[in-house]
Structure formats: structure tokens, C-alpha cells
Amino acid sequence: MPDAAKLPSAIAPMLATPGPVPQGTGWAAEFKHDGMRACVTSAGSRWQARSRTGQDITSAFPEVGLLPDLTGGRRVVLDGELVVLDEAGAPDFRRLQRRMGVREPSPGLLQTTPAVLYVFDLLVLDEREMTTAPYAERRAALEGLALHGTGIETPPSFADAASEVYAVAREHRLEGIVCKRLAAPYRPGQRCKSWVKTVIPHEADVVVCGWLPGRGRLSGAIGALVVGAYDRAGDLHLVGRVGSGLSSASRQQLQHQLAPLRRSSPPAGHAESIAMADATWVDPQVVARIAYRSWTDGHQLRHPVYRGVLEDRDASAAQLPD
């Protein structure tokens, strides 16, 4: 009999390679959940959760404490994602931020911002290490555990349906999908092409509030745009810096377009503007379209990418999300 009191060791997570949706058969597709990666171990009545970097986050997410009961005390190591859901039941990274860094969440926080562990892989079951088994076998064993309860769920996986799953993710404005080779083993700590993540970019209109100077080969050119958006009251807020997606031609075009709009102070009050002493500020007149991953809880853009200037829009088109 296994020693139920001894927790198995955490395993470094396998990482997906960014890329387009794989074509052909032999792949399983899962929705990509915008959350916090976690390796969770359990044996007997004990359990432990660790972040992707190995930090102990057990006390921060007591919702996962149901795991020993769900597994009947079996010895398991699970790979998953900690998420917080919105009213529609979709993972919301902005809400998750309220839980991140809180080591002992209050009863009120647990009630208003409950977390859920989405389990998507099984790495140890009883005395067997499952990492060398193909994904299809690991997935079948995971589904056999029937991990469904308050605070823990096993989201679906769809074999040979990557295009269809991507279309559904796009329709519901999810973060993207992850495709996994059915015959591939789990490679701890490695980024492998047998897992492919395809992120679905969202788009927003922002108003250019200034720019930061380029460094190195970009010296003398625009390094990144400082962009903003308006709230419902009409107040302008800085929402991020955008450097990705700026070509040499677009940097030159923007510098020519923005030069006549220079001003001595930021057009919007924001704590971050104080730290940007080397920024050149401009009147908020030029509207640009950017792609982004999501918004943070503090109305900052995650992973923004420049798409281009919108000549037919005025600054009012740049609106914060509701």
C-alpha cells in the first residue's frame, strides 16, 4: 500500500509552443484558460499546491482543499490552471488578480472572488508516474477520477476537432486553445512542439498620449507608444505602452504625425506617468488600433501589439472596457 501520508513531489510543468492551430488528425484540443498555472499534489488527507515557479500557494487557494475527498485519498499529481470566473462562467484574469499575492484570503474575498482549479493533466496516479504515458492515456485516467466539485473541475478535451474548438473560443472571446498530440508523453519543464498554444488576439482603439525613446538600434526613433482610453465620465487614463508591431516605416510615420502635437505634460494623470521622465507627451488626437491579450483589473493592456493608425476616428473612439 502507498504511504498515504507522504505527498508526492511536485513536477515542473510542461510548456506549450506558440503557433497556428495544427492541421490533421492525432491532436486533442482544449480551451486555453487565462489563469495561473499550478501543480497540485495529494495523498491521504493532505494536499499542496505550487505555482509554475515552485512557490507554495496552498494557503492562498483553500478551495482546492476538496481534492483529497474527490480522489478518495489516492496519491496524485495534477497539472492545471487556477482561474476566477466572470458572470458568464468564463475565466477572467482581472478578477484573478484580486487573489494573486494574497497568502491568507479572507472569508469575504473567498465569497466574492472564488477560485477554481481547472485540471487538465494527470502526472502521478497511486505508485505510477504517468509522464511517460501518451496524452490519450493520461487523459483517460484523469477523466476516470471524475474531478468535478466546488473549486475543482476537469474541462473537456476534444480529439481531432482543433478548428472547431478554435472557432468556439473565438466566438466566446476566450484567450485561445491548446492542442496536444494524443501520442505524446509529458515532458516536465520543457517547451515542446507536441503542445501548441494558439492565442486569439482581441482588438481595441486607443489614443496616443506620447512616446518613449528607442534604445540601441532604435536610438533616435520611437521605442514605444504611451496610449490611453476614456472612461464613461470622459476622463482619460493611460492604459499601457505599445512597442510590439511597430515597423521602421510606422515609427517614422508616427514621429512625423505626432511632432506637431507635443506638449510639456501628460494629457492624463496616472501614477506611471511620473516614472516616465523620458517620455515625450502629445495632445491626445491620434487614434490607433492595437491587438491585446486582455485587460488587467487596473485597466492596463496585457501584451498589446500595434496594428495601425485609424485616420477616420477621433479620440472619443478610445474607450475603457465596461
Sequence and secondary structure as in RCSB ss.txt:
>XXXX:A:sequence
MPDAAKLPSAIAPMLATPGPVPQGTGWAAEFKHDGMRACVTSAGSRWQARSRTGQDITSAFPEVGLLPDLTGGRR
VVLDGELVVLDEAGAPDFRRLQRRMGVREPSPGLLQTTPAVLYVFDLLVLDEREMTTAPYAERRAALEGLALHGT
GIETPPSFADAASEVYAVAREHRLEGIVCKRLAAPYRPGQRCKSWVKTVIPHEADVVVCGWLPGRGRLSGAIGAL
VVGAYDRAGDLHLVGRVGSGLSSASRQQLQHQLAPLRRSSPPAGHAESIAMADATWVDPQVVARIAYRSWTDGHQ
LRHPVYRGVLEDRDASAAQLPD
>XXXX:A:secstr
   TTS        EEEE S   SSSEEEEEE  SEEEEEEEETTEEEEEETT  B TTT GGGGGHHHHHTT  
EEEEEEEEEB TTS B HHHHTTTTT SS  HHHHHHS EEEEEEEEEEETTEE TTS HHHHHHHHHHT   BT
TEE    EET HHHHHHHHHHTT SEEEEEETT    TT EEEEEEEEE  EEEEEEEEEEEE  GGGTTSEEEE
EEEEE TTS EEEEEEE TT  HHHHHHHHHHHGGGEESS SS  HHHHH TT EEE S  EEEEEESEE TTS 
EES EEEEE TT  GGG B   
